[in-house]
Structures are given as C-alpha cells and as structure tokens.
Amino acid sequence: MKTDPATLDLLRELAPQVLGALVRRSGDFEGSEDAVQEALLAAAEHWPREGLPDNPRGWLIQTATRKMTDQIRSEIARRTREDVVARQAPPSRDVPDRDDTLLLLFLCCHPALTPASAIALTLRAVGGLTTAEIANAFLVPESTMAQRISRGKQRITTSGIPFRRPTGDEWTERLRSVLHVLYLIFNEGYASSIGDHLHRTELSAEAIRLTRAVHAMLPDDGEVGGLLALMLLTDARRPARTGPHGELIPLAEQDRTMWNRELIVEGQRVVLDAVAHGSVGAYQLQAGIAAVHDDADRVEDTDWAQILTLYGLLERMSDNPMVTLNRAVAAAMVHGPATGLTMLEPLDEALAGHYRLDAVRAHLFDLAGDPESALAHYRAAANRTTNVPEQQYLAAQVARLSTRDSGDPPPPQTRSRT
C-alpha cells in the first residue's frame, strides 16, 4: 500500500526527534541512524494498512530502539560473546517527551566538523534527505557524498562530542555554527555555485524548513529570527530572478509583481520581532537590508542610503570581504560609481580571483562610462564563474560592450540575464 504524502511529511518531521532520542540513549550516532531508517521503513509499511498509532513518535522510538538492540545483539553474537548478550538491558518502554532535534543540529554542526561534512550530515540526519538527493543537489557522485557523510559520523564518534545542550559561552559558539550551516545551505540553494541552474530549490526550501524549526524552539533568539527573516525576504524574490528559459535577471530588471508578497510580509514581521529581542546581530542587519529592497515597488524607489548605513553597521561587526563588496555597490548608488570603485581597491587581495569582484567592478565601470574597463572585467568574471546562467549573463554583457566598441549596430534588445 502506498504511503500518503501527509504520512511521509509526518515521518520526515519526526525522524530527527527519534534519532536524537536514540543518540541520547546510546551515544552511537551511526548505529542510531541505521535503526531509525529501519523504523521509518516499518512505519511506511504498517501505518497505511493499520492506521496511524496514537503516539507516532513513541511508536518510532520504540521500534528504532528494538531495531538497535537487535543490531547490538547480532554484532555480539557474531563475536560469540553470548555472556554479554545476557547482560543487555531490554529496551525501555518510557518514551521521553523532550524533542532532541535542536541537540541533533548542534551535533551535526559541531565546529570540529568541516563545513562540507556539517552540511551533508545536517541534510541527511536532520533534513531527512537521502544521500542520493544530497549528492544530486551538490552535483557530486553519490559515493563521494556518502564518504563525506561517513567521515562526519566518524569524526563525531572519535572526538567524543557529548550529546547535550551546550552551556555558558559554548552555547553562543555552537548556535553560531548551526546558523552558519543553515545559511550556507540556503545560499547554495538560492544562488548555486556550480551547474546549469541558478537555483536549487530543494536546498533553499530545506534550509528554510530547518530554520523555522529552530526558530520555533528558540523564539526569543534574535539572530535565529534574523536568519529566518533573511531567508524569507530573499527567497520572496526568487520567482522573478529567472526568465522563462532559466536565464538570470538582475534585481534592477525584475518584474516585482512576481515577488512573493506573503513571504515578504512574514519576513518583515519576523525581523521586527527579532530586533525587539535585544542587541542587533549580523543576520538581523542582513534581513533589514533585504527588507529595504523588498519595500521598493520600483527599482528607483530603493532607499540606497538606508542600505548603505546598514552595510556600514554590518561591516563593523564582520571582517567578511563580501560585506565590503556589497557596501561598495550601495555607496556607488548613493555617491556615484567612482566612490564604489575606490572602495573596491582594498579587496584585491582578499577576493583575488573571485568572479564577483570582477563582476561588480565591471558594473561600476559600465555606470561610470568606461566601457573598455567594464569589458575587461566582465570577460574576467565570465571566465571565472562556474554557474552557467551567471556565465551566460556576463558573456551577454561582453557581447554588448564589444558590439558598442566595434561600431556595429547593437543586436535587438532582449531582457538581461543576471
């Protein structure tokens, strides 16, 4: 019997809670995950036929616990250690009320893991994506992603990372790691770093879903709310960001009636609530910048002065060169392209070889009326990006400026792609 979508959604929601409960009991991440997968398969088989149990979460925990006990006993039997089997305690019938999803996120996003391992492990253990789905999203072979996930699990096991709620100063650092991983997942989904498509909506949607879950568990944390608002306000523009053939459309040329107003309203509400919870953090400031963009019904209505101020505040609390890059764009919109170009000069070392530095320089030289310099930087940016729609847009700018330089009449006007 086929499992209905509502049951599948419920299983996906409960999976990290069940995994967290087993890891708490056993301390064995890999063994717990195997047992949870078996329990989920059993539920998908039995629930459509027998009906949903009164306590679905408890049913899954009980089943997974039995599966794990069977695994342990099988392993012990294989080693002919029956005496140890006799001392194995039967699985507890008590099902804890606590939801360990947040602790599971802390575990998967531990600073001891590389970002690549943390992202893969989070999507696998907490997001419920299959290894094949994650591999497809990041355009790597399934075997490569499986190794990445396995290394993350091994790192957790060998490092002896405790499965507990961080305390004191550790809490801030660990929560920052969780938010950073979710931020990276969203960014890769919204603006893919490689491949034929601008977006990988399965990643951005999963990042939003997980961040909503964290926000529900930590509603008074301003930075959690700030990150959720940033994702919502940014993702609201996604429908207008590509044309009918997947071509990239720049913010200034987007049809703003296509923006998702429901997400914008929600994002604005979340960011206002987040700011009310004390000191303002980096994610709240970025959400504020996204909100200013979303407030403008027309590109000429954009309050660039406010955006410049917010980027200035963000730059004070971050040494990220991308913040300076974006501030230079805002400064160019307020004070002219020459000011923006001057602000880019200190980034030559920090962003050496990054296509975005060349792309922004090209755009500002274009605005300043220097097509020769713009052409050189558009060409460099097109050669360095690994995302096809971005590459095509930048190549279109090269063609436009090359045609202008040659004196030939420009081609028929088409909608720009970036």
N, C-alpha and C positions, 0 to 999 in steps of 0.2 A: 504494500500500500504506500502511495506517495505521501511524503510529509508536506503538509501545507505551509505556505510562507509564514504565517503567524507563529507556528511552532518553531520553524527554523530561526526566526528572529528571536524568539524566547531562548532557544538553545544558545544562540550567539551571545545574548546578553548575560546568561548565567554561566557560560564557560569560564570566564576569568574568576568569577566568585568561587566556583568549585575548585579550580586549580589553586587559587590562593589558600583555600581551606586545607587542601591536601599537602601543599608545600609547608604550611604552618605545622601540620602534624608530623610529617616525615622528614622534612629538610632535604628531600630528594626531588629536585626540580624536574629532571628528565623523566624519572620514573613516574612522577605525578602527572606529567603531561600525557604520557602514554596511557595511563589509567583513565584520565579524563576523556581522551579521544575515544576510548572503548565505551565509556559510559554514554557519551553523546551518540555514538552509533547505535547503542542499545535503545536509547530513548527514541531516536528517529525510527527505529523498527517497531517498538512496542506502543508508544503513545498514540499514533494514528489508529491503531487497532483496538487498544484497550482504554483509550481516553486519557486525558491529562490528569496526573496524580494531584492530590490535594496540596502537596508541597513539592513542586517540581525541583526546586533547589535541593531540598533534603533528599529526594529520590536520587538525584545525580550524585550527591556527595556519598550517599550510602553505596550506590553501585560502583562508583570510582574507587572507594575505599576497599570494597571487596575485590575488585579487579587488581588493585595494587597489592593486596595481601596475597592473592593468587600468584602474582608475579614474584613476590618475595619468596613464597614457599616453593615455587617452581625452580627458582635460582638456587635456593638452599638444597633442594632435592638433587639438583644437578651436581652439586658439590658433595652430595652424600653426607649431609650434616643434619640428619633427622633429629638429633638431640636438640638442635637449635629450633627446629620447627615446633617441637613440643612446647617450647617456651614462648612462642609467638602469641601475643595477646590478640583475642578476637577483635574485629573492628568495632569501634564504639558506635552505639546507636544514637548518641547525642549529636545533634546537628547544630553547630554554633550559629547564632543569629547574626554575627558580625559579617560584614561584607569586606573581604580582603582584596578587592580589586585595586584599591589605591596602593596597598603594600606590594602587590604584584607589579604594578607600574614602577614603584620605587626600585624593586629588584631588577626588572628588565632594563631600567635606565640608569643603573648604578654607574658612577664615574669611573669605576675600574674597567668598564667595557668600552670598546671603541664605538664611535657614533654609528658606524655601519652595523656592528653587531647589535647595538641597542635598538636601532630602528627595526631591524629584521626580527629580533626577539619580541619586541613590543607588538608588532603587527601579527606575529604568529601566536603568541601566548595570550595577549590581551585583546587584540583585534579579531582573532579567530580566522584570519586569512590562511589559506593553505600555502605551503611552500611554493607550489607552482604559481599561485596568484601573485605572491610577493616577487618571485623571480621575473614574472611577466611584467610587473609594474616597473621594475628597475632594469629591464632589458638585459638580464644576465641569465645564463643557463640555470636550470633548476638545481643541478648538482652543486653549482657554485653557491647558490643561496642556502642550500641545505648545509653545506660546510660552514657558512657564516653563522647560521643559527646554532649549529652544533658547537662551534668554538665559543659562542656566547654562553651556552649552557655549561660547558666545561669550565669556563672562566668563573662562573658563579659557584660551581662546585669546589674548585680548587682554592678559591680565595676565601671560602668560608664566610661569605656575606650573610649576615643574620637576617632572617625574615621577621622583621619587627618594625614598628613605627619609629622613624628617626626622632631624636630628641635634641633640644637645645640648638646650638649653631649648626649641627648636622642637618637639621630639618630644612633650613634655608637652602643649603647647598644641594641636597638631594631633590627638593622640589624644583629647583632651578634646572637640574638635569632632566627631570621629567618634562618640564615645559619646553626645554630646548629640543628634545627629541620630537615632541609633538609638532613644534614649529618647523623642524626640518622636514618631517613627513608632509605637512601641509604645503610647504614651499615647493617640494618636488612634485606634488600633485597639481599645484596651480600654475607653475612655470617649470615644466620638465627640463632638466639639464641636458637631455640627450634624446634623440629619436625623431620620429616623423610627426609627432603630435605635440601641440603646445601644452595641452592639459593631460593629466592622468587623474581623472575624477575619482577613481576608486581610492586613491591615496588621500586627496584633499577631503573627500567625504568621510573617510575613516578617521582622519585627524580631527575633524570637527566633532564626530560622534564621541571619540575618546575624550576630547577636551570638554564637551558637555558633561560627560560622566564625572570628570574631575571637578568641574565647577559645581555640580550637584552635591558632591561630597565636601567641597571646601567653598561654600558660597560667600564667605566673608574674606576670602583672599583676593586682594585687588589685582594682583598680577595674573591669577588664573582667569578672572573675569576679563582682564585686559587682553589676554591671548585669545580667548573665545570671541570677544568683540572684534579683534583684528581679523580673525579668520572669516567671520560672518560678513563684515563690511567689505573685505577684499573679494570673497567668493561671490558676493552680490553682483559684481561687475563681469563675472566670467561669461554669461550668455552673450555679451556684446564684444567680447575680446577676440573672437574669431569670426571670419566670414563664412560663407556657405561651403567653401572648399577647404576650410581649416586654416586659411591664411590669417596671420596675426594683424589685428587692428589696434593702432596706438590709442591711448586714453583720449587724446585730443580729438580723435576722429570717430569715437564710438557713438552709437545710437543709444543715448542714455535712457530712452524709453524702454529699452530691453533689460535694464538693470533690475534686479530682484528687490522690489521695494519692501517686501515682507522681511527679507534678511536685513535690509538697511535699518528698518525700524527696530528690529530686535537687537541688532548690533549697537545702535545708538543707546538704547535702553540699558544694555549690559555695560557699556563703557561708562555711562553716567553713574551707574550703581557702583562700578569698580572704583572710580575716582573718589567716591564718597567714603571708601573704607580706609582712609589714611593717606600715607605718602604715595606719591605717584611714581610708578616704575616704567621700565623701558617698553613693555608690551602695551601699557595704557597709553603712552605717548604715541606709539605707532598706530594704535587704534584711533587715537584722536586725529592723526594725520589722514587716515583712511576715511574717517567720518567727514572731514572737511571736503575731501574730494567728492564724496557721495552726496554732500549737501548742494553741490553746484548743478543746477539744471542744465546749464550750458558751460562749455569749457571756459568761456570768457568771464563767467561768474565765479571762477575758482578763487578763493581767498589765499593767494600765494604768500602774502605777508604773514598770515597766521601759520601756514605750513612751514615757512622759514623759521619762525620763532620756535615752533615745536621741534623741528630738526636741531635747532641750536641747543635746546634743553636736552634732547636725546644724545647729542654729541658729547655733552659734558659728563654723562654717566656711562658712555660706551667708547671704546677705542676701535670700534668696527669701522674700517675704511669705507664700507658701503654706506654708512650713515653720512659721512662727509661727502661722498659722491652724490647722494640724493639731496643733501643740503646745497651743494653747488648748483644743481638744477633749479631748486627753489630760488636761490639767490639770483640766478640768471633771469628767472621770470619776474623778479621784483626790481632788480637793479640793472639788468641788461646782460647779454651773453659774455661780455668781456670780464665782468666780475666773476661769473661762473667759471670761465676758463682759467682765471688766476687761481681760484680755489682748488682746481684740479691738480695743479702742479705738484703739491706735496704727496700726491697719491701715486706718482710714477713708480716708486719702489714697492709700496705696499700692494699695489694692484698690477704689477708688471705682468704683461701678457694676458690680462683678463679682458675678454671682449667687451664687457660693459663699460670700461674706462674709455676704450676707443669709440664705442657707440655714442656715449654721452658727449665726448669731445667733438665727434662728427656733427652731432645735432646742434651743438652750440656754435661751431664754426659756420654751419649752414645758416643759423639765425643771424650770425654776425656778418654775413655777406662775403664769406671766404670759401667759395666752392672748391678751390684746389685743395685746401687743408681738409675740408669736410670729406672730399672724395677719398683722400688717402686714409683717413681714419675709418670711414665706412667700409672700405676694402679690407683693412686690417681686422675690423670687427667681424666681417662676414667670414673671413678665413679662420677665425678662432672659435666661433660658436659651434657647438655640436648639436644644437636643436634646429631641425630643418625649417620650420616656419620662421624662426628668427633669422636664419641664414638667408632665406628667400626674401624676407623683407629688406634686410641690409643690402643684398645684391640688387634689389629694385632701386634702392637709393643710389647705389653706384651707377646703375644704368641711367638713372635720371640725370645725375650730375655729369656723366660722361657725354650724354647727348647734348646737354647745355654747352659743354666746353667745345664740342665739335662743330657747333653752329647749326646742326641739323634740327629740323622741327621736332618738338617733343612728341612722343607717342600719345595716342588717345588717353585721356585722363581715366585712371582707374583708382579704385579705393586702395589706400595704402595699407600695408600689412606690417604691423608691429604692435 
